[in-house]
Amino acid sequence: MKNQESRYERARKRVKDIQDWYRHLIVYLVICSIYVAFNSGVFDNGAVSGYIPWWSSLTMPIGWGIGLFFHWLYVFKGTLFSKRLKHWEERKIQEYIEQEKSESAKFNKD
């Protein structure tokens, strides 16, 4: 029973992560569209106040897009990363246990 509940919770968390990613994508598309339209002069009849380099309007969409890509990696390819992280954690735990055993054995010998 407990095993089935934990599977359900993991599946529920996975579905929530996927929903959150799609929300993130929608917000990204809406905000970046407005941002690019604003910087291209759509809202002020093409008048741009001051000199703004052409690439400056792309900095936010590109930076946020990189963050969105990493979010996608975490949600859809995360099992690969989490397995590696879990193996690393287990190795570190075993390493510390062995280190503590050797230190206590050395202490008990003296």
N, C-alpha and C positions, 0 to 999 in steps of 0.2 A: 504494500500500500504506500509506504513512504517513498519507495523507489519511483512509483508511478507519479506521485505528487511532485517529486523533484524533476522528473522529465517534463511534466506539465509546466512547471515554473520556468525551466530552461527554454521550452518552446515559446512560452508567453513572452519572455524577455527578448528572444530572437525576433518575434513578430513586432514587438515594440521598437526594437532597434531599426528594423526595416522601415516601419512607419515614420520614425524620426528622421531617417535619411531622406525619404521622399518629401517630407515637410521642409527639410533643409534645402533640397533641390528646388522646390517651388519658390521659397523665399529668395533664394539666390537668383533665380531667373527673373522674378518680378523686380527686385531691388536693382539688379544690374541693368535690366532694360531701362528702367526709369533713370538711372545714373548716366548711362551712355546717351540716352535721349537728351537729358538735361545738358550734358557736356557738349553735345553736338549742336546745341542752339535751338532745339525744337520748341522750347517753352518761352523763348524770348525773341522770336522772329529772326533767328539767325545771328543776332547781335551777341558777340562775346566780349565781355569787358576785360580788357587787358590781354596780354599774350599768355596763352596756355598751350604748352607743347601738345602735339597730337597724341603722344603716347601716355600722357598723364591720365586721360580718361580710361585707359586700360589697366592701370595699376591695381585698382580695387577688384575688378572682375578676375584678373589673373591671380592675384593673391588669394582671394576668397575661393577661386576655383581650385587652387592647390589644396586649400584646407578641405574643400568638398571632396576632392579626390582621396585624401587620406581618410576622411570619414567613410567613403565608399569602401576603401580597402579594409577598414576595421569591421564594417558591417557584413560585407559579402565575402571577403577573403580572410576574415579574422580568425577562422578556425586554424588556418595555417600558422599565423602568428601566435595565437594563444597556445597551440600545442608546443611550439618551440619555447615559449615563455614558461609553460608548465614544466617542461623537461629541465630547463635551466633552473627553475626554482627547486625542483626535486634534487638536482645535482648539488646545488648550494646547501640545501638542508643537510644532505648526507655528508657533505664536506665539513660543515660545522659540527655535526654530531661526531664524526671521526676525530676532528681536532679536539673537541672537548673530552672525548674518551682518552686520547693520547695524553692530554694535559693532566687529567685526573689520574691516569696510570702512573705518570711521572711523579706526581705529587704523592701518591700512595707508596711508591717505591722508596722515596727518601725518608 
